Amino acid sequence: MKYKTGIALIFAILLMLLVFSVDLFKKDDLVRVQLIPRTKRFLENSPSRRYQLDLLGSTVMLKTKEGKHTYTGTAVSLDGTAQEPHSIVIMPRLQGKYIAEFSLLLEPETGRELKAYVRQLRPGKTGEIKRTRLGSRNSIEHYRISFELQKEDTLEFFLKNAGFGFISDPVFYKAQDNKRKNYIFIIAADTLRKDRVGAYNPASDCSVNIDSFSRDAVVFDLAFSTSSWTTPAFMSLFTGLFPNAHNVNYGNALLPQEIPILFETIQEKFVTYCLNGDHLVSGDFGFHRGFDVYEENYADAVNNQASHLLFEKARKLVENEQSGSALFFLHTYQVHNPYNPEIELAQQYYAEGFDLYRFDSLRFIKYGRELYKSVPEEERQQIEKVYDAACYTFDHRFGEFIRFLKARGLYENSLIIFLSDHGEEFLDHGAWEHGHSLYNELINIPLIVKFPQNRNAGTRVSEVVSIVDILPTILDLFQVERKVDIPIDGVSLLDAVKKKTAPDRVVTAYLAPRALRNGIPARISLIRGNYKYIFNQKMTADDLSGFIFAPPDFTDELFDLSVDPYEKSNIIESRPQTAIAFMKLIRGLEFKQGKKGFLQQLSERLKSLGYF
């Protein structure tokens, strides 16, 4: 008898562990269930060999021929027991009508029939309240299933003969009509120069839709990125940290788990979606964290229809989204090298005719060896014209998406943030492309924010702001509280709109030594008030030997942006005390990589001036 009682007790405890092996985040009508990861095994290929699976804890990264899909959830039957039913039971503890949203990939064991369904169970009721069949073969399926729930109900995901797969963490929410939806769109056009946007440069003719959008929005004139290449710049956006703090400054870096991604905090109130162009915004760096659906598209960087395909996918997500509280991060390389506009749109843009519809600037500069080569002005203008047509292509597709939001009745209530991560150089300071300097053509980015109900429309903000301020603005606007004590560098853009920015605030940009391009040592930019200081680490003989055309002899630089926004007049000799104040600020920054050489040079310069 005691033996049977003991067995029953153990069974009861195991059942409780199974049912309650989830964590719940509850906020208003949004509940996210975190499934406990069941294995940390790495499985290189699926049985069909269509997928590669990289499983680290609760993060599942699936690689296909088209791209990567990264989810947080649990693996299915990777322990060699696929012939046994794989059951995941959760208790949402919700009352009323809810939609459960999750992603699922299952592949059957060879020669076995896949059986997969989710069933709703209620104590005191015999049988099931509801059963829904799951599991199309060899494809990632995104499910939205409606349940009429009582607080004591459990949901069982029953999976049999699944040899490979995963389930993402489910999100439960109440469906909302369009009038009650609060959406956030962060739309990033990689490598778009600020002066290609007519809201900043009336002479530009390639941004009519962005310009129209800007009239409903707040335009930030002095918004700065934190680097002149993609990965560190976007990591600053995602974390609210300057590059010296997040330390993702090289192509092999991964954001440490202890540093929060601010999208993880935003998830407390929003279902989060990310569609991006892969490569430098990859889950390999940690960009997947904080998203319920995260998709990287391999072809974006080389497809002349990249922005069209991005917004098509975004439209489908929006059309199917029912939670009422969703954030969409949308990123494309449409404007990035190779400059590759849609031909029909390029023909519209060129008007008078043009015979160059694609230009590979990376090959043009011999992958950096001819970074500093000069060309006749007519040739330079032709190259810029292809770039402009790519900007025109993005603008056209951006306009279509904005009109779609208006037609769906979603535009008015939405927060829409449009930006770039950095610009592009066309010999402005003697070089091409990006990732080699921190001049304004590369780091003074377009940033246009349309607030819900078009609040503050038509406002122009002249205070200095940074890409690190974007997500803190969302937290502020929607009153989402950060529960992590780690300080961030970003502040709400609402402070700048209200002219409450701290007058002594310093914004930082950084290029780690030889991070993107061989031969380019450290660059650090600090901006405070009207002044911008650039520390340029000296090039070594090895650095110089990698260039066919000699680079300029870079020295430390100081500019007064109020009278010299294009940084043509270095005033460091006439403002030595201002430069010294900036040098001291750099010494106070903490850098975890690549700091030895440039801090030594900085100390030597200060010593020569009688300091330290």
VEXDREN-2710 file (C-alpha; in Angstrom, 1 decimal):
% VEXDREN-2710
k/r/px/py/pz
1/MET/0.0/0.0/0.0
2/LYS/2.8/2.4/1.0
3/TYR/4.6/1.4/-2.2
4/LYS/1.5/2.4/-4.3
5/THR/1.1/5.6/-2.3
6/GLY/4.7/6.5/-3.0
7/ILE/4.4/5.8/-6.7
8/ALA/1.2/8.0/-6.8
9/LEU/3.0/10.8/-5.0
10/ILE/5.9/10.7/-7.3
11/PHE/3.6/10.7/-10.3
12/ALA/1.7/13.7/-8.9
13/ILE/4.9/15.6/-8.3
14/LEU/6.1/14.9/-11.9
15/LEU/2.8/16.0/-13.3
16/MET/3.0/19.2/-11.3
17/LEU/6.5/19.8/-12.6
18/LEU/5.4/19.2/-16.2
19/VAL/2.4/21.4/-15.9
20/PHE/4.1/24.3/-14.1
21/SER/7.5/24.0/-16.0
22/VAL/6.8/27.4/-17.6
23/ASP/7.2/31.1/-16.6
24/LEU/4.5/33.5/-17.4
25/PHE/4.9/37.2/-18.2
26/LYS/1.5/38.9/-17.7
27/LYS/0.8/42.5/-18.7
28/ASP/-2.8/43.5/-19.4
29/ASP/-4.1/41.2/-22.1
30/LEU/-0.7/39.8/-23.2
31/VAL/0.7/36.6/-21.7
32/ARG/4.0/35.0/-22.9
33/VAL/4.7/31.4/-21.8
34/GLN/8.4/30.5/-21.6
35/LEU/8.8/26.8/-22.2
36/ILE/11.6/25.0/-20.3
37/PRO/14.3/23.9/-22.8
38/ARG/14.6/20.1/-22.7
39/THR/18.0/19.6/-24.3
40/LYS/21.1/21.5/-25.2
41/ARG/22.1/19.1/-27.9
42/PHE/23.3/20.5/-31.2
43/LEU/21.9/18.7/-34.3
44/GLU/23.5/19.7/-37.5
45/ASN/21.0/18.5/-40.0
46/SER/17.3/17.5/-40.0
47/PRO/16.3/14.1/-41.3
48/SER/15.3/15.6/-44.7
49/ARG/18.5/17.7/-44.6
50/ARG/16.4/20.8/-45.4
51/TYR/17.3/22.4/-42.1
52/GLN/20.3/23.0/-40.0
53/LEU/19.5/23.4/-36.3
54/ASP/21.7/25.2/-33.8
55/LEU/20.3/24.8/-30.3
56/LEU/21.7/26.8/-27.4
57/GLY/19.5/26.5/-24.3
58/SER/16.1/27.8/-25.3
59/THR/17.3/29.5/-28.5
60/VAL/16.7/27.6/-31.7
61/MET/18.3/28.9/-34.9
62/LEU/17.1/27.2/-38.1
63/LYS/19.0/27.6/-41.3
64/THR/17.5/27.1/-44.7
65/LYS/18.6/27.9/-48.2
66/GLU/16.6/31.2/-48.0
67/GLY/17.7/32.4/-44.6
68/LYS/17.7/32.0/-40.9
69/HIS/14.7/31.7/-38.5
70/THR/15.5/32.2/-34.8
71/TYR/13.0/31.4/-32.0
72/THR/12.9/31.0/-28.3
73/GLY/11.3/27.8/-27.3
74/THR/12.0/24.1/-26.9
75/ALA/13.4/21.4/-29.1
76/VAL/11.3/18.4/-30.0
77/SER/12.6/14.8/-29.8
78/LEU/16.2/15.3/-30.1
79/ASP/17.0/12.7/-27.5
80/GLY/16.5/9.6/-29.6
81/THR/13.1/8.8/-28.2
82/ALA/11.0/10.0/-31.1
83/GLN/8.9/6.8/-31.1
84/GLU/7.5/7.9/-27.7
85/PRO/4.9/10.7/-27.6
86/HIS/6.5/14.1/-26.9
87/SER/4.0/16.0/-24.7
88/ILE/4.3/19.6/-23.5
89/VAL/1.6/20.7/-21.0
90/ILE/1.0/24.3/-20.0
91/MET/-1.6/26.0/-17.8
92/PRO/-2.1/29.6/-19.0
93/ARG/-4.4/30.5/-16.0
94/LEU/-6.5/32.8/-18.3
95/GLN/-10.3/33.4/-18.3
96/GLY/-12.1/34.2/-21.5
97/LYS/-11.4/34.1/-25.2
98/TYR/-7.7/34.1/-26.2
99/ILE/-5.6/33.5/-29.2
100/ALA/-2.5/31.4/-28.8
101/GLU/0.3/32.3/-31.3
102/PHE/3.4/30.1/-31.8
103/SER/5.6/28.7/-34.5
104/LEU/6.2/25.0/-35.1
105/LEU/8.5/22.9/-37.2
106/LEU/8.2/19.1/-37.2
107/GLU/9.7/16.4/-39.4
108/PRO/8.6/12.8/-38.9
109/GLU/10.8/9.8/-38.2
110/THR/11.6/7.9/-41.4
111/GLY/8.7/5.5/-42.2
112/ARG/6.5/6.8/-39.4
113/GLU/3.3/8.9/-39.6
114/LEU/3.6/12.2/-37.8
115/LYS/0.8/12.8/-35.3
116/ALA/0.7/16.3/-33.8
117/TYR/-2.1/18.3/-32.2
118/VAL/-2.9/20.6/-29.3
119/ARG/-5.8/19.7/-27.0
120/GLN/-7.6/21.7/-24.3
121/LEU/-8.3/19.8/-21.1
122/ARG/-10.4/20.9/-18.1
123/PRO/-10.6/19.2/-14.6
124/GLY/-13.9/17.5/-14.1
125/LYS/-14.6/17.1/-17.8
126/THR/-14.2/13.8/-19.5
127/GLY/-12.5/14.0/-22.9
128/GLU/-11.2/17.1/-24.6
129/ILE/-12.8/20.6/-24.8
130/LYS/-11.0/21.2/-28.1
131/ARG/-8.4/19.5/-30.3
132/THR/-6.5/21.2/-33.2
133/ARG/-4.3/19.3/-35.6
134/LEU/-0.8/20.6/-36.1
135/GLY/2.3/19.9/-38.2
136/SER/2.7/20.3/-41.9
137/ARG/5.8/18.4/-43.1
138/ASN/9.0/20.1/-44.0
139/SER/7.9/23.7/-43.4
140/ILE/7.8/26.3/-40.6
141/GLU/4.2/26.8/-39.7
142/HIS/3.0/29.8/-37.7
143/TYR/-0.2/29.1/-35.8
144/ARG/-2.9/31.3/-34.3
145/ILE/-5.5/29.2/-32.5
146/SER/-8.5/30.6/-30.6
147/PHE/-9.4/29.1/-27.2
148/GLU/-12.3/29.8/-24.8
149/LEU/-10.3/29.4/-21.6
150/GLN/-11.0/28.9/-17.9
151/LYS/-8.3/29.5/-15.3
152/GLU/-8.0/25.8/-14.5
153/ASP/-7.6/24.7/-18.1
154/THR/-4.5/23.0/-19.4
155/LEU/-3.2/22.8/-23.0
156/GLU/-1.3/19.8/-24.2
157/PHE/0.9/19.9/-27.2
158/PHE/1.0/16.2/-28.3
159/LEU/3.7/15.2/-30.8
160/LYS/4.3/11.6/-31.9
161/ASN/6.9/10.3/-34.3
162/ALA/8.5/13.7/-34.6
163/GLY/12.2/13.1/-35.3
164/PHE/13.2/16.7/-35.5
165/GLY/11.7/20.1/-34.7
166/PHE/10.9/22.8/-32.2
167/ILE/8.0/24.8/-30.7
168/SER/8.4/28.5/-30.0
169/ASP/7.2/30.0/-26.8
170/PRO/3.5/30.6/-27.1
171/VAL/1.9/34.1/-26.7
172/PHE/-1.7/34.4/-25.6
173/TYR/-3.7/37.6/-26.3
174/LYS/-7.2/38.9/-26.9
175/ALA/-8.0/39.8/-30.4
176/GLN/-8.5/43.5/-31.1
177/ASP/-10.1/45.5/-33.9
178/ASN/-8.0/48.0/-35.9
179/LYS/-9.2/51.0/-33.9
180/ARG/-7.7/49.5/-30.7
181/LYS/-4.4/48.4/-32.1
182/ASN/-1.2/50.1/-31.0
183/TYR/1.6/49.1/-33.4
184/ILE/5.2/50.1/-33.5
185/PHE/7.2/50.0/-36.8
186/ILE/11.0/50.6/-36.8
187/ILE/11.9/50.9/-40.4
188/ALA/15.7/50.9/-41.2
189/ALA/17.1/51.6/-44.6
190/ASP/20.7/50.5/-44.3
191/THR/23.4/52.9/-45.6
192/LEU/20.9/55.7/-46.5
193/ARG/22.6/59.1/-46.4
194/LYS/20.7/61.8/-44.6
195/ASP/21.1/64.3/-47.5
196/ARG/19.2/61.9/-49.8
197/VAL/16.0/62.7/-47.8
198/GLY/14.2/65.9/-48.9
199/ALA/13.1/66.6/-45.4
200/TYR/16.8/67.4/-44.7
201/ASN/17.9/68.5/-48.2
202/PRO/15.2/70.0/-50.4
203/ALA/17.5/69.5/-53.5
204/SER/17.1/65.7/-53.2
205/ASP/14.7/64.2/-55.7
206/CYS/14.7/60.6/-54.5
207/SER/12.5/60.6/-51.3
208/VAL/9.1/62.0/-52.1
209/ASN/7.3/59.4/-49.9
210/ILE/9.6/59.8/-46.9
211/ASP/9.2/63.6/-47.3
212/SER/5.4/63.2/-47.2
213/PHE/5.7/61.0/-44.2
214/SER/7.9/63.5/-42.4
215/ARG/5.1/66.1/-42.4
216/ASP/3.2/63.9/-40.0
217/ALA/6.3/63.4/-37.8
218/VAL/9.1/64.8/-35.8
219/VAL/12.3/65.4/-37.7
220/PHE/15.6/65.1/-35.8
221/ASP/18.3/67.2/-37.5
222/LEU/21.2/66.1/-35.4
223/ALA/20.7/62.4/-34.9
224/PHE/23.9/60.4/-34.8
225/SER/24.8/56.7/-35.2
226/THR/27.4/55.1/-33.0
227/SER/29.5/53.7/-35.8
228/SER/29.9/53.9/-39.5
229/TRP/29.1/50.2/-40.1
230/THR/26.1/48.1/-39.4
231/THR/26.7/45.7/-36.6
232/PRO/27.9/48.0/-33.8
233/ALA/25.4/50.7/-34.9
234/PHE/22.4/48.4/-34.7
235/MET/23.7/46.8/-31.5
236/SER/23.6/50.3/-30.0
237/LEU/20.0/50.6/-31.1
238/PHE/19.1/47.2/-29.6
239/THR/20.8/47.7/-26.3
240/GLY/20.7/51.5/-25.7
241/LEU/24.5/51.4/-25.2
242/PHE/27.4/53.1/-26.9
243/PRO/29.9/50.6/-28.6
244/ASN/32.4/50.8/-25.8
245/ALA/29.7/49.4/-23.5
246/HIS/28.1/46.7/-25.6
247/ASN/31.4/45.7/-27.1
248/VAL/30.0/44.2/-30.3
249/ASN/32.5/45.9/-32.5
250/TYR/34.0/43.1/-34.6
251/GLY/32.5/40.6/-37.1
252/ASN/33.1/37.7/-34.7
253/ALA/31.5/39.2/-31.5
254/LEU/28.5/38.0/-29.7
255/LEU/26.6/40.2/-27.2
256/PRO/27.1/38.8/-23.7
257/GLN/24.0/37.2/-22.3
258/GLU/24.2/39.5/-19.2
259/ILE/23.7/42.6/-21.3
260/PRO/19.9/43.0/-22.0
261/ILE/18.4/43.6/-25.4
262/LEU/15.8/46.3/-24.9
263/PHE/13.3/44.4/-27.1
264/GLU/13.2/41.8/-24.4
265/THR/11.8/44.4/-22.1
266/ILE/9.4/45.6/-24.8
267/GLN/8.1/42.1/-25.1
268/GLU/6.2/42.6/-21.8
269/LYS/3.6/44.6/-23.6
270/PHE/4.1/43.7/-27.3
271/VAL/4.4/40.7/-29.6
272/THR/7.6/41.3/-31.5
273/TYR/8.5/40.6/-35.1
274/CYS/11.8/41.1/-36.9
275/LEU/12.5/40.9/-40.7
276/ASN/16.0/41.8/-41.7
277/GLY/18.6/41.4/-44.4
278/ASP/20.9/39.0/-42.5
279/HIS/24.7/39.3/-42.7
280/LEU/25.5/42.1/-40.3
281/VAL/22.2/42.0/-38.4
282/SER/22.4/38.3/-37.7
283/GLY/21.4/36.2/-34.8
284/ASP/25.0/35.2/-34.8
285/PHE/25.7/38.5/-33.0
286/GLY/22.6/38.2/-30.6
287/PHE/20.2/40.3/-32.6
288/HIS/17.5/37.6/-32.4
289/ARG/17.0/38.2/-28.7
290/GLY/13.6/39.8/-27.8
291/PHE/11.7/38.7/-30.8
292/ASP/8.8/36.2/-31.1
293/VAL/9.4/35.8/-34.8
294/TYR/12.9/36.6/-36.2
295/GLU/13.7/36.0/-39.8
296/GLU/16.9/36.8/-41.8
297/ASN/16.7/36.9/-45.6
298/TYR/20.0/35.9/-47.3
299/ALA/19.0/37.4/-50.6
300/ASP/18.2/40.9/-49.4
301/ALA/21.7/42.2/-49.9
302/VAL/21.9/41.4/-53.6
303/ASN/18.2/41.4/-54.7
304/ASN/17.2/44.6/-56.6
305/GLN/13.7/44.0/-55.2
306/ALA/14.8/43.7/-51.6
307/SER/12.6/46.5/-50.1
308/HIS/9.6/45.3/-52.2
309/LEU/10.0/41.8/-50.8
310/LEU/10.5/43.1/-47.2
311/PHE/7.4/45.2/-47.2
312/GLU/5.4/42.3/-48.8
313/LYS/6.3/40.1/-45.9
314/ALA/5.6/42.9/-43.5
315/ARG/2.1/43.4/-45.0
316/LYS/1.3/39.7/-44.5
317/LEU/2.4/39.8/-40.9
318/VAL/0.3/42.9/-40.3
319/GLU/-2.7/41.4/-42.0
320/ASN/-2.6/38.3/-39.8
321/GLU/-1.6/40.0/-36.6
322/GLN/-4.5/40.2/-34.1
323/SER/-3.0/41.0/-30.7
324/GLY/-3.4/44.8/-31.0
325/SER/0.0/45.3/-29.5
326/ALA/2.8/44.4/-31.8
327/LEU/6.2/45.7/-32.8
328/PHE/7.8/45.2/-36.2
329/PHE/11.5/45.8/-36.9
330/LEU/12.0/46.0/-40.6
331/HIS/15.5/46.2/-42.1
332/THR/16.7/46.1/-45.7
333/TYR/20.0/46.5/-47.6
334/GLN/18.3/48.0/-50.7
335/VAL/20.5/51.1/-50.6
336/HIS/23.7/49.2/-49.5
337/ASN/26.4/48.1/-51.9
338/PRO/25.9/46.8/-54.5
339/TYR/23.7/49.7/-55.6
340/ASN/21.0/47.7/-57.2
341/PRO/17.7/49.6/-57.9
342/GLU/14.7/48.0/-59.5
343/ILE/15.2/48.7/-63.2
344/GLU/11.7/50.1/-63.9
345/LEU/11.9/52.4/-61.0
346/ALA/15.4/53.4/-62.0
347/GLN/14.1/54.3/-65.4
348/GLN/11.4/56.5/-63.8
349/TYR/14.0/58.2/-61.7
350/TYR/16.6/58.8/-64.4
351/ALA/14.0/60.2/-66.8
352/GLU/16.5/61.4/-69.3
353/GLY/17.9/57.8/-69.7
354/PHE/20.9/56.1/-68.1
355/ASP/22.7/52.9/-68.9
356/LEU/24.1/51.9/-65.5
357/TYR/21.6/50.0/-63.3
358/ARG/24.0/48.2/-60.9
359/PHE/27.3/49.3/-59.4
360/ASP/29.4/47.2/-57.1
361/SER/31.4/49.8/-55.1
362/LEU/33.3/47.1/-53.1
363/ARG/34.8/45.7/-56.3
364/PHE/35.3/49.2/-57.5
365/ILE/37.6/50.0/-54.6
366/LYS/39.3/46.5/-54.8
367/TYR/37.8/45.5/-51.5
368/GLY/39.4/48.4/-49.7
369/ARG/42.8/48.5/-51.4
370/GLU/41.7/51.5/-53.5
371/LEU/39.5/53.0/-50.8
372/TYR/41.1/56.4/-51.3
373/LYS/41.3/56.6/-55.1
374/SER/40.0/59.7/-56.9
375/VAL/38.0/59.7/-60.2
376/PRO/36.8/62.4/-62.6
377/GLU/33.8/64.4/-61.3
378/GLU/31.6/63.1/-64.1
379/GLU/32.3/59.5/-63.1
380/ARG/31.7/60.2/-59.4
381/GLN/28.3/61.7/-60.3
382/GLN/27.4/58.7/-62.4
383/ILE/28.2/56.4/-59.4
384/GLU/26.1/58.5/-57.1
385/LYS/23.2/58.4/-59.6
386/VAL/23.0/54.6/-59.3
387/TYR/23.0/55.0/-55.5
388/ASP/20.3/57.6/-55.7
389/ALA/18.1/55.3/-57.9
390/ALA/18.5/52.6/-55.1
391/CYS/17.3/55.3/-52.6
392/TYR/14.4/56.1/-54.9
393/THR/13.5/52.3/-55.1
394/PHE/13.4/52.1/-51.3
395/ASP/11.4/55.3/-51.0
396/HIS/8.8/54.0/-53.5
397/ARG/8.3/50.7/-51.6
398/PHE/8.2/52.6/-48.3
399/GLY/5.4/54.8/-49.7
400/GLU/3.4/51.8/-50.7
401/PHE/3.7/50.4/-47.2
402/ILE/2.6/53.6/-45.6
403/ARG/-0.4/53.8/-47.9
404/PHE/-1.2/50.2/-46.9
405/LEU/-1.2/51.1/-43.2
406/LYS/-3.5/54.0/-43.9
407/ALA/-5.9/51.9/-45.9
408/ARG/-6.1/49.4/-43.0
409/GLY/-6.8/52.1/-40.5
410/LEU/-3.6/51.5/-38.7
411/TYR/-1.5/54.5/-39.5
412/GLU/-3.0/57.1/-37.1
413/ASN/-2.4/55.1/-34.0
414/SER/1.0/53.7/-34.9
415/LEU/4.4/54.8/-33.7
416/ILE/6.6/54.7/-36.9
417/ILE/10.3/55.3/-36.6
418/PHE/12.3/55.7/-39.8
419/LEU/16.1/55.8/-39.7
420/SER/19.3/54.6/-41.2
421/ASP/22.3/53.0/-39.3
422/HIS/24.9/55.0/-41.3
423/GLY/25.5/56.7/-44.6
424/GLU/27.9/56.3/-47.5
425/GLU/30.8/58.4/-48.7
426/PHE/31.4/59.6/-52.3
427/LEU/34.8/61.3/-51.8
428/ASP/33.4/63.8/-49.3
429/HIS/36.6/63.3/-47.3
430/GLY/38.6/61.6/-49.9
431/ALA/37.2/58.0/-49.7
432/TRP/34.4/55.7/-50.7
433/GLU/31.8/53.5/-49.0
434/HIS/31.7/53.4/-45.2
435/GLY/33.3/51.8/-42.1
436/HIS/36.6/53.9/-42.3
437/SER/35.8/57.2/-40.8
438/LEU/33.3/59.0/-38.5
439/TYR/32.5/62.1/-40.5
440/ASN/28.9/63.3/-40.7
441/GLU/28.2/61.9/-44.1
442/LEU/28.5/58.5/-42.4
443/ILE/27.2/59.0/-38.8
444/ASN/24.7/61.9/-39.0
445/ILE/21.7/59.8/-39.9
446/PRO/18.2/60.5/-40.9
447/LEU/15.8/59.9/-38.0
448/ILE/12.1/60.7/-38.4
449/VAL/9.5/59.7/-35.8
450/LYS/5.7/59.7/-36.3
451/PHE/4.1/59.5/-32.9
452/PRO/0.6/58.0/-32.4
453/GLN/-2.2/60.5/-33.5
454/ASN/0.6/62.4/-35.3
455/ARG/1.5/64.2/-32.1
456/ASN/4.1/67.0/-32.5
457/ALA/3.8/66.7/-36.3
458/GLY/5.9/69.2/-38.1
459/THR/8.3/69.7/-35.2
460/ARG/12.1/69.9/-36.0
461/VAL/14.5/69.0/-33.2
462/SER/17.9/70.6/-33.3
463/GLU/19.3/69.0/-30.1
464/VAL/21.9/66.3/-30.5
465/VAL/20.4/62.8/-30.1
466/SER/21.7/59.2/-30.8
467/ILE/20.6/55.9/-32.2
468/VAL/20.8/54.6/-28.6
469/ASP/17.7/56.8/-27.7
470/ILE/15.2/55.0/-29.9
471/LEU/14.2/52.1/-27.8
472/PRO/14.2/54.1/-24.5
473/THR/11.7/56.3/-26.3
474/ILE/9.4/53.3/-26.8
475/LEU/9.8/52.3/-23.1
476/ASP/9.0/55.9/-22.1
477/LEU/6.0/56.3/-24.4
478/PHE/4.3/53.1/-23.6
479/GLN/5.4/53.1/-19.9
480/VAL/7.3/49.8/-20.0
481/GLU/9.5/49.6/-16.9
482/ARG/13.1/48.3/-17.2
483/LYS/13.5/45.6/-14.5
484/VAL/17.3/45.3/-15.0
485/ASP/19.6/47.6/-13.0
486/ILE/22.3/47.8/-15.8
487/PRO/22.4/51.5/-16.8
488/ILE/22.0/52.5/-20.4
489/ASP/23.3/55.4/-22.4
490/GLY/20.1/56.1/-24.2
491/VAL/17.5/58.6/-23.1
492/SER/14.0/59.2/-24.4
493/LEU/13.7/61.3/-27.5
494/LEU/10.7/62.9/-25.8
495/ASP/13.2/64.9/-23.7
496/ALA/14.6/66.4/-26.9
497/VAL/11.2/67.1/-28.3
498/LYS/10.4/69.0/-25.0
499/LYS/13.9/70.6/-25.1
500/LYS/14.9/69.0/-21.9
501/THR/18.0/67.3/-23.1
502/ALA/20.9/67.6/-20.6
503/PRO/23.1/70.5/-22.0
504/ASP/26.4/68.6/-21.2
505/ARG/25.3/65.3/-22.8
506/VAL/28.0/63.6/-24.9
507/VAL/27.2/61.1/-27.7
508/THR/29.8/58.7/-28.8
509/ALA/30.7/56.9/-32.1
510/TYR/33.4/54.3/-32.4
511/LEU/35.4/52.3/-35.0
512/ALA/37.4/49.5/-33.4
513/PRO/40.9/49.0/-34.9
514/ARG/40.6/47.2/-38.2
515/ALA/37.1/46.1/-37.4
516/LEU/35.6/46.3/-40.9
517/ARG/38.5/47.3/-43.1
518/ASN/42.1/46.3/-43.0
519/GLY/44.4/49.3/-42.4
520/ILE/41.9/51.4/-40.6
521/PRO/42.9/51.9/-36.9
522/ALA/40.7/53.2/-34.1
523/ARG/38.5/56.2/-34.6
524/ILE/36.5/57.7/-31.8
525/SER/34.0/60.6/-32.1
526/LEU/32.5/62.6/-29.3
527/ILE/29.8/65.3/-29.7
528/ARG/28.8/67.8/-27.0
529/GLY/26.8/70.8/-27.9
530/ASN/28.0/72.3/-31.1
531/TYR/31.5/70.7/-30.9
532/LYS/32.6/67.4/-32.4
533/TYR/35.9/65.9/-31.7
534/ILE/37.4/62.9/-33.7
535/PHE/40.3/61.0/-32.4
536/ASN/42.2/59.3/-35.2
537/GLN/44.7/56.6/-34.2
538/LYS/47.8/56.9/-36.3
539/MET/48.2/54.4/-39.2
540/THR/51.2/52.1/-39.0
541/ALA/53.5/51.2/-41.9
542/ASP/51.7/47.9/-42.2
543/ASP/48.3/49.8/-42.4
544/LEU/49.6/52.1/-45.1
545/SER/51.0/49.2/-47.1
546/GLY/47.6/47.8/-47.7
547/PHE/46.4/50.8/-49.8
548/ILE/47.2/51.4/-53.4
549/PHE/46.4/55.1/-53.1
550/ALA/47.8/56.9/-50.0
551/PRO/45.2/57.9/-47.4
552/PRO/45.2/61.4/-45.9
553/ASP/47.5/62.0/-43.0
554/PHE/44.8/61.8/-40.3
555/THR/45.2/64.0/-37.2
556/ASP/42.9/64.7/-34.3
557/GLU/40.1/66.9/-35.4
558/LEU/37.7/69.4/-33.8
559/PHE/34.7/70.9/-35.6
560/ASP/32.1/73.5/-34.7
561/LEU/29.0/71.9/-36.3
562/SER/26.9/75.0/-35.9
563/VAL/29.0/76.7/-38.6
564/ASP/30.7/73.8/-40.3
565/PRO/28.3/70.8/-40.6
566/TYR/30.3/69.3/-43.4
567/GLU/33.5/69.2/-41.3
568/LYS/35.8/71.1/-43.7
569/SER/37.6/73.3/-41.2
570/ASN/39.6/71.6/-38.4
571/ILE/39.8/74.2/-35.5
572/ILE/41.7/72.0/-33.0
573/GLU/44.7/74.4/-32.9
574/SER/42.5/77.4/-32.1
575/ARG/40.5/75.5/-29.4
576/PRO/43.1/73.4/-27.6
577/GLN/41.3/73.5/-24.2
578/THR/38.1/72.1/-25.9
579/ALA/40.1/69.3/-27.5
580/ILE/41.8/68.5/-24.2
581/ALA/38.4/68.2/-22.5
582/PHE/37.3/65.7/-25.1
583/MET/40.6/63.7/-24.8
584/LYS/39.9/63.4/-21.1
585/LEU/36.4/62.1/-21.7
586/ILE/37.8/59.4/-24.0
587/ARG/40.3/58.3/-21.3
588/GLY/37.3/57.8/-19.0
589/LEU/35.5/55.4/-21.4
590/GLU/35.9/51.7/-20.8
591/PHE/36.9/49.7/-23.9
592/LYS/37.2/45.9/-23.7
593/GLN/38.8/45.3/-27.1
594/GLY/41.4/47.1/-29.1
595/LYS/42.1/49.8/-26.5
596/LYS/45.8/49.5/-25.9
597/GLY/47.2/51.3/-28.9
598/PHE/44.9/54.2/-29.1
599/LEU/44.8/55.0/-25.4
600/GLN/48.6/55.0/-25.4
601/GLN/48.6/57.5/-28.2
602/LEU/46.0/59.6/-26.5
603/SER/48.1/59.7/-23.3
604/GLU/51.1/60.7/-25.2
605/ARG/49.2/63.6/-26.8
606/LEU/47.9/64.8/-23.4
607/LYS/51.4/64.5/-21.9
608/SER/52.8/66.7/-24.8
609/LEU/50.3/69.3/-23.7
610/GLY/51.4/69.2/-20.1
611/TYR/48.8/66.7/-18.8
612/PHE/49.3/63.4/-16.9
END
